[in-house]
Amino acid sequence: GGRMEVLEEKEEEEQREELKALEVSDNLQDVEMKVSVERVCVPSDVPDFDWSSIDTSQLPSSYKTNSLKEKKLLRIADHFLQQYTHLCPDRKPLFLHPVNECGVEKFVSTTVRPTLLPYPELYDWDGCASFISNYLTMEPLKSPVTLPSSLYSPTTILKYQRGNCFDFSVLLCSMLIGAGYDAYCVHGYATRKICALDETQELCPLLRKPQEVPKEGMKKSNKYTVKPPPDLQSKFELQQEAKKVAETEAARKNKEREKEKEVGKPKRNSLHGLRVHAWVLVLSGKREVPETFFINPFTGNSHSTMDEHFLGIESVWNHRNYWVNMQDCWNGCKDLIFDFSDALRWEIMLLESKEPLQLFPDAEEEKELRDRDMDDTQEKEEEDMSFDMPPSWVAPIQISPREFESRCSQGRKVILYKKAKLEKWAPYLNGNGLVKRLTVYADVDCTEVVEVREWFKNREDMLDRREVNKQTQLITDYFSPGHLLSLKAHTYTSLEAETERTMEFYSETRVDGLQKRVENANEMTEYFMGRDDFLHIRHTEFGKRGKKIHLADTRTDINSRPVVQIKECFHRNLEKPADEDVAERIFLITEETIRLTYHLKDRYITASKKDFFKAAERGRKGKEIFMTPEMRITYQAGSSEKDKKVLHLYKLLQELTEEEKQLKQQVRQSEAEVLNILKICENEETALKLSVSIYNTERNEKRRQQYEAMVGRLLGQEEQDLDYLAPFLIQSGHRKKMTKEQALRLRNDCLADFKRRLIDKANIIQARFEKAVEELQKQHQWFQENRNQLSAEEENDFLTRYSETMFLIHILAVRLNREKQTAPQKYLALEEKLRKEPRLAEHLSHA
């Protein structure tokens, strides 16, 4: 009886546990249903795309069928999955062989197609990641907590410019491996911000300030320096005041922070750790990568493997193998060790083989023939042995120059950040050359604009960037080198003359060495660099005009602003003594006074000065040839005697008077240059043009017409002007009178010769093509024999030669195909031309 009671209690406990398990599974299903209904919010203005409507009829046969080796790989993958689920029943399912766009199961490693594209910007990982993140449109997974049922080829993803995180990662991984990186696709889990591409809580990268590097070696204290006076204030009172200020500031910041959290706070995350995501892992070693890191393909940003936003990894794969993570991810990816040779931490699917990797279709066909002859028992035995990954079923990944130039999906991309919005456009899409715009807001709701920054490309006026402060209405234009007047930057509120503005110039391209000019209605300051006269500042003050005279169709008044004062500052000229080297001179034009201040001599605290009063000379009767004491005040530092060289001072005054006239002219020239710059800027804004490279025959209409005319002359006109009958007429000796038989023979000989030359040309191209293929096979065989002994530099050299040979084969194949297609048309065209030939028409009209 006691035993029966114990058994009944055990059965009741088991039933309760089963009911709890059913409740947990039901809750998970409910969560998945809610998530699938709610979907993930995508920050994109592109409507949903119907993948079921894409055309797959033109895809290669490898997309629609599996080779024998691929079928065998799928069997191995299923066997591996059975063992994995048996040994790890609590783990989530692996992403092994989803269907492609044609509904055919393909192993994920064979979907990776290593490719090196012929664009220098795609030779580095950051260029590849940036291109992928901008070119493709992000699509969320149908359910954030479950794997996708399909994985399309990178070529299809590029064609339609959209995909989910797995599509992004496979394409990016293909490009990185092609560029020489040790890259892997990762199936794991991440936070909602990463999975949903939600950057509304992140600071825009363009607004992040660079970290300040602490200065090394502080100034050593000098024991002979004068000690500061004692501080008689109460330190306690200062501490209490500082404490109150800190508390009020902290309270204010807390209120702002709480307000921002309330506005931009995400909903409670009940799926933390369950959201499926795919990204790219780049191991250190190849391409001089110093440290292993992650790449989020949605943003193109790199992340440390210690980043807390990546919560775990299920598996990784590349184009050669597949690894399952056997390490605990309770602490995210922080404690993971990415040593794939460690069988305890990473379970490998295919044992690595020492046989060379088959790259050619002929070798693949031979391997398939051998597989056909094997019986089922041998296949089962070899499934546990080493097996080489079959080549990728994906067609070569190609991106045209026009597609690469567009960069953004549909030509435009919008990214929302915290208090900022970033917009990107393809070059030449906007008529003003705008390619990027950053709008900065004052609030989280993005209603009050604080600043707008715009970037431009291909503008003829060399405008590179523009910043507009919406609060002060201050505009700053930045120009690239090459502007008509060497303009580097222009800060202004209006293009009207005599308003407040600052102009910066490329001083090295100007004769006068002008670096900056600051102007408003009352004054103008010019800064110089690298001048022979050591001038570095010229400051001009203007007075108020008298009666204004207005003329029609003029920007400014005919009477210029009166110049009141001109001040010049000079650097030290070491070839002169300090007390003879002018440091500052001031021309008080209205007061008719000139003041000179010289540089300080060593161990002196006062500088020599000279003041000249021209009004005193004018007030005296008659013309004086000598200088009176009323006309000058001089101070010579370090000398108590008065300067007796009156003649020298008089000549100096004459020189300064002449220089004053020249300075007035230079000021008027500066004013005229400002007006000219404003007029040019206004004209450039109204009649804006974008520059096009002469090598861009697609957009440069003039260059394109020249190119088409040249091609037409080479292909058409030369053949039309060529007299095919001339050699045969010379051989036959019949130029004017011919019989019908001679005309027929002449025509047949001409056509036969032309046909033979077409065949010979095709044979020559065919021979070169076969020779290039043979050379490629030799290079491949040599690499397989010596791959373990090559250094990184030798391997890169080989890859370069290998790529050049592949490119030559591609060019020869295109030429051969074109020659075979156009040869019959050329033959028929010559036959029609001979039928209309005047010398043969009378004999061949009835032939």
PyMOL commands that set and color helices and strands:
alter all, ss='L'
color gray80, all
select helices_A, chain A and resi 2-38+51-53+61-64+68-87+108-111+120-123+125-135+154-160+165-178+192-195+205-207+235-264+286-288+361-373+376-382+401-406+409-411+507-509+578-580+614-619+629-631+646-686+701-721+726-732+740-789+792-835+838-844
alter helices_A, ss='H'
color red, helices_A
select strands_A, chain A and resi 137-138+162-163+183-190+276-282+293-296+301-304+310-317+322-325+346-348+412-417+420-425+434-441+449-456+463-469+474-479+487-492+501-505+514-519+523-528+535-542+563-570+582-588+593-598+609-613+632-635
alter strands_A, ss='S'
color yellow, strands_A
deselect
rebuild
show_as cartoon
